[in-house]
Amino acid sequence: MKKSSQLAARLRELFIDGTWIANTNFRAITQDVTAADAVKTIGKHNSIADLVFHMDYYLAGILEVFEGRPLTIRDQYSFDRPPIRTEEEWQALVRKLISDAEVFIQHVSHMEDDALEGDFVDPKYGSYERNIEAMLEHGYYHLGQISLIKKLVRNDS
């Protein structure tokens, strides 16, 4: 199996339909979260909505590069989530994350191994493979946070 196919399968597990690592994925864990629960904060921690926005911010930014556009994302803006006032706004954010993840996965699945080894935009950012691996690690980190925050929010209600 090509590296790109393996990476794409792992991304699919994380975002769309897997349970291998965390017994859940982004689609499943957000499915029953209401807008009110999504924006609720516990202490100084990020909300579920903040973390979903944050993950999509990076997915969408890397997708731009995959599609031949420049890298424009900046860490300082990765939590600049617009307000969520309605259930539809929350659901739209979740749909955007899942949609961007599906497109991201498609791009990864079609990459050749030599492309994975190439520099991502600039040598200082490492290879494409390293950035995809970072997305997986970053995603599981925040998936774990969402899982805990979801439990805390529901126990606090």
Backbone hydrogen bonds in HBPLUS format (Angstrom, degrees):
<---DONOR---> <-ACCEPTOR-->    atom                        ^
c    i                          cat <-CA-CA->   ^        H-A-AA   ^      H-
h    n   atom  resd res      DA  || num        DHA   H-A  angle D-A-AA Bond
n    s   type  num  typ     dist DA aas  dist angle  dist       angle   num
A0005-SER N   A0002-LYS O   3.12 MM   3  5.24 121.1  2.49  98.0 112.0     1
A0006-GLN N   A0002-LYS O   3.09 MM   4  6.46 155.7  2.15 150.8 157.6     2
A0007-LEU N   A0003-LYS O   2.84 MM   4  6.14 163.6  1.87 159.9 164.3     3
A0008-ALA N   A0004-SER O   2.89 MM   4  5.99 160.0  1.93 144.7 150.7     4
A0009-ALA N   A0005-SER O   2.96 MM   4  6.10 154.2  2.03 142.7 149.5     5
A0010-ARG N   A0006-GLN O   3.06 MM   4  6.33 155.1  2.12 146.4 152.9     6
A0011-LEU N   A0007-LEU O   2.90 MM   4  6.18 156.8  1.95 152.0 158.6     7
A0012-ARG N   A0008-ALA O   2.88 MM   4  6.10 156.5  1.94 148.3 154.9     8
A0013-GLU N   A0009-ALA O   3.02 MM   4  6.29 153.6  2.09 144.0 150.7     9
A0014-LEU N   A0010-ARG O   3.04 MM   4  6.31 156.3  2.10 146.6 152.6    10
A0015-PHE N   A0011-LEU O   2.91 MM   4  6.11 168.9  1.92 160.7 162.4    11
A0016-ILE N   A0012-ARG O   2.79 MM   4  5.07 147.8  1.90 134.3 145.2    12
A0017-ASP N   A0012-ARG O   3.02 MM   5  6.26 156.9  2.08 144.4 151.9    13
A0018-GLY N   A0013-GLU O   3.06 MM   5  3.47 131.9  2.30 110.6 111.2    14
A0026-PHE N   A0014-LEU O   2.98 MM  12  6.49 156.1  2.03 146.6 152.5    15
A0027-ARG N   A0015-PHE O   3.10 MM  12  6.05 145.5  2.22 135.8 145.3    16
A0023-ASN N   A0019-THR O   3.12 MM   4  3.89 129.9  2.38 109.9 113.5    17
A0029-ILE N   A0025-ASN O   2.91 MM   4  5.96 170.0  1.92 161.4 164.7    18
A0030-THR N   A0026-PHE O   3.22 MM   4  6.12 147.3  2.33 142.1 148.4    19
A0031-GLN N   A0028-ALA O   3.28 MM   3  5.20 146.2  2.40  97.6 107.2    20
A0033-VAL N   A0030-THR O   3.20 MM   3  5.19 167.8  2.22 109.5 112.7    21
A0038-ALA N   A0034-THR O   2.81 MM   4  5.99 152.6  1.88 149.3 158.2    22
A0039-VAL N   A0035-ALA O   3.14 MM   4  6.33 147.9  2.25 150.9 155.4    23
A0049-ALA N   A0038-ALA O   2.81 MM  11  4.91 168.2  1.82 138.6 134.4    24
A0045-HIS N   A0042-ILE O   3.15 MM   3  5.77 162.0  2.18 136.5 138.6    25
A0051-LEU N   A0047-SER O   3.12 MM   4  6.45 156.9  2.17 148.6 153.7    26
A0052-VAL N   A0048-ILE O   2.91 MM   4  6.20 156.0  1.97 155.2 162.3    27
A0053-PHE N   A0049-ALA O   2.91 MM   4  6.05 167.3  1.93 151.7 155.4    28
A0054-HIS N   A0050-ASP O   2.88 MM   4  6.01 160.3  1.91 145.2 151.5    29
A0055-MET N   A0051-LEU O   2.99 MM   4  6.15 161.7  2.02 146.4 149.9    30
A0056-ASP N   A0052-VAL O   3.03 MM   4  6.24 163.4  2.06 149.9 154.8    31
A0057-TYR N   A0053-PHE O   2.76 MM   4  5.97 148.8  1.86 152.8 162.8    32
A0058-TYR N   A0054-HIS O   3.35 MM   4  6.69 157.3  2.40 147.5 150.5    33
A0059-LEU N   A0055-MET O   3.01 MM   4  6.29 165.4  2.03 151.5 156.2    34
A0060-ALA N   A0056-ASP O   2.80 MM   4  5.81 174.5  1.80 155.2 157.2    35
A0061-GLY N   A0057-TYR O   3.03 MM   4  6.11 150.0  2.12 137.5 146.3    36
A0062-ILE N   A0058-TYR O   2.95 MM   4  6.10 163.1  1.98 154.3 157.5    37
A0063-LEU N   A0059-LEU O   2.87 MM   4  6.03 153.7  1.94 150.0 158.6    38
A0064-GLU N   A0060-ALA O   3.10 MM   4  6.35 146.6  2.22 141.0 148.2    39
A0065-VAL N   A0062-ILE O   3.02 MM   3  5.19 119.1  2.41  99.2 113.7    40
A0066-PHE N   A0062-ILE O   2.98 MM   4  6.39 159.3  2.02 151.3 157.4    41
A0067-GLU N   A0063-LEU O   2.90 MM   4  6.15 139.8  2.07 148.4 159.5    42
A0067-GLU N   A0064-GLU O   3.20 MM   3  5.10 127.3  2.49  90.5 104.1    43
A0069-ARG N   A0064-GLU O   2.80 MM   5  5.13 155.7  1.86 156.8 148.8    44
A0068-GLY N   A0065-VAL O   2.93 MM   3  5.09 160.9  1.97 115.5 116.0    45
A0077-TYR N   A0074-ARG O   2.94 MM   3  5.71 161.2  1.97 125.7 131.2    46
A0078-SER N   A0075-ASP O   3.04 MM   3  5.22 165.8  2.06 114.5 119.1    47
A0080-ASP N   A0077-TYR O   3.10 MM   3  5.25 169.0  2.12 116.6 117.1    48
A0081-ARG N   A0079-PHE O   2.85 MM   2  5.51 139.8  2.01 101.5  90.4    49
A0090-TRP N   A0086-THR O   3.19 MM   4  6.53 156.9  2.25 146.4 152.4    50
A0091-GLN N   A0087-GLU O   2.87 MM   4  6.15 167.4  1.89 155.9 159.4    51
A0092-ALA N   A0088-GLU O   2.84 MM   4  5.95 149.8  1.93 145.3 153.8    52
A0093-LEU N   A0089-GLU O   3.12 MM   4  6.35 148.8  2.22 140.2 147.3    53
A0093-LEU N   A0090-TRP O   3.09 MM   3  5.20 119.9  2.47  97.4 111.9    54
A0094-VAL N   A0090-TRP O   3.09 MM   4  6.47 159.7  2.13 153.6 158.7    55
A0095-ARG N   A0091-GLN O   2.84 MM   4  6.06 163.2  1.87 150.1 155.2    56
A0096-LYS N   A0092-ALA O   2.91 MM   4  6.06 152.5  1.99 143.1 150.5    57
A0097-LEU N   A0093-LEU O   3.04 MM   4  6.32 159.7  2.09 148.3 153.2    58
A0098-ILE N   A0094-VAL O   3.01 MM   4  6.31 168.1  2.03 157.3 159.6    59
A0099-SER N   A0095-ARG O   2.81 MM   4  5.90 163.0  1.83 150.7 156.3    60
A0100-ASP N   A0096-LYS O   2.81 MM   4  5.88 168.3  1.83 152.3 156.1    61
A0101-ALA N   A0097-LEU O   2.85 MM   4  5.99 151.6  1.93 144.8 153.6    62
A0102-GLU N   A0098-ILE O   2.90 MM   4  6.15 154.1  1.97 147.3 153.8    63
A0103-VAL N   A0099-SER O   3.07 MM   4  6.40 159.9  2.11 151.9 156.5    64
A0104-PHE N   A0100-ASP O   2.85 MM   4  5.97 159.4  1.89 148.3 154.8    65
A0105-ILE N   A0101-ALA O   2.84 MM   4  6.01 162.2  1.87 152.0 156.1    66
A0106-GLN N   A0102-GLU O   3.04 MM   4  6.28 153.4  2.12 142.3 149.3    67
A0107-HIS N   A0103-VAL O   3.02 MM   4  6.34 160.6  2.06 152.6 156.9    68
A0108-VAL N   A0104-PHE O   2.98 MM   4  6.29 165.7  2.00 155.0 158.8    69
A0109-SER N   A0105-ILE O   2.85 MM   4  6.02 162.7  1.88 152.2 157.2    70
A0110-HIS N   A0106-GLN O   3.24 MM   4  6.43 135.4  2.45 143.1 152.8    71
A0110-HIS N   A0107-HIS O   3.21 MM   3  5.41 138.3  2.39 101.2 112.1    72
A0111-MET N   A0108-VAL O   3.10 MM   3  5.32 164.6  2.12 111.7 116.6    73
A0115-ALA N   A0112-GLU O   2.97 MM   3  5.25 126.3  2.26 103.9 118.3    74
A0116-LEU N   A0112-GLU O   3.08 MM   4  6.50 148.9  2.18 150.5 159.9    75
A0117-GLU N   A0113-ASP O   3.23 MM   4  6.55 140.5  2.40 142.4 152.1    76
A0118-GLY N   A0115-ALA O   3.06 MM   3  5.08 148.3  2.16  99.7 109.5    77
A0129-GLU N   A0116-LEU O   2.84 MM  13  4.78 159.7  1.88 143.6 136.6    78
A0128-TYR N   A0118-GLY O   2.99 MM  10  6.12 138.4  2.16 163.1 174.0    79
A0120-PHE N   A0126-GLY O   2.75 MM   6  5.87 170.1  1.76 159.3 155.8    80
A0122-ASP N   A0120-PHE O   2.55 MM   2  5.55 141.9  1.69 113.3  99.4    81
A0125-TYR N   A0122-ASP O   2.85 MM   3  5.67 163.7  1.88 130.5 135.4    82
A0126-GLY N   A0123-PRO O   3.00 MM   3  5.28 165.7  2.02 114.1 118.2    83
A0131-ASN N   A0127-SER O   3.11 MM   4  6.40 154.9  2.18 145.7 152.0    84
A0132-ILE N   A0128-TYR O   2.90 MM   4  6.20 151.7  1.98 154.0 162.4    85
A0133-GLU N   A0129-GLU O   2.84 MM   4  6.06 165.0  1.86 156.5 160.7    86
A0134-ALA N   A0130-ARG O   2.87 MM   4  6.04 149.5  1.96 139.5 148.6    87
A0135-MET N   A0131-ASN O   3.00 MM   4  6.23 145.6  2.12 136.4 145.0    88
A0136-LEU N   A0132-ILE O   3.08 MM   4  6.48 151.7  2.17 146.9 154.0    89
A0137-GLU N   A0133-GLU O   2.96 MM   4  6.30 167.5  1.97 156.8 159.0    90
A0138-HIS N   A0134-ALA O   2.76 MM   4  5.79 167.3  1.78 153.2 157.7    91
A0139-GLY N   A0135-MET O   2.81 MM   4  5.77 152.5  1.89 139.2 147.7    92
A0140-TYR N   A0136-LEU O   2.95 MM   4  6.22 162.1  1.98 154.7 158.1    93
A0141-TYR N   A0137-GLU O   3.03 MM   4  6.21 155.8  2.09 147.3 154.3    94
A0142-HIS N   A0138-HIS O   3.07 MM   4  6.37 164.1  2.10 151.6 154.6    95
A0143-LEU N   A0139-GLY O   2.78 MM   4  5.94 147.3  1.89 147.5 158.0    96
A0144-GLY N   A0140-TYR O   3.02 MM   4  6.11 157.0  2.08 143.9 148.6    97
A0145-GLN N   A0141-TYR O   3.18 MM   4  6.54 151.4  2.27 139.1 147.1    98
A0146-ILE N   A0142-HIS O   2.85 MM   4  6.09 162.2  1.89 149.9 154.2    99
A0147-SER N   A0143-LEU O   2.96 MM   4  6.19 157.0  2.02 146.8 153.0   100
A0148-LEU N   A0144-GLY O   3.08 MM   4  6.38 160.9  2.11 150.1 154.1   101
A0149-ILE N   A0145-GLN O   2.80 MM   4  6.01 171.0  1.80 161.6 164.5   102
A0150-LYS N   A0146-ILE O   2.83 MM   4  5.84 160.3  1.86 149.8 155.4   103
A0151-LYS N   A0147-SER O   3.24 MM   4  6.49 156.1  2.30 141.3 146.7   104
A0152-LEU N   A0148-LEU O   2.96 MM   4  6.27 161.8  1.99 152.9 158.3   105
A0153-VAL N   A0149-ILE O   2.77 MM   4  5.93 166.3  1.79 159.3 162.6   106
A0154-ARG N   A0150-LYS O   3.06 MM   4  6.15 160.4  2.10 144.7 150.0   107
A0155-ASN N   A0151-LYS O   2.98 MM   4  6.13 146.9  2.09 145.4 154.3   108
A0156-ASP N   A0152-LEU O   2.91 MM   4  6.01 134.8  2.12 142.4 154.5   109
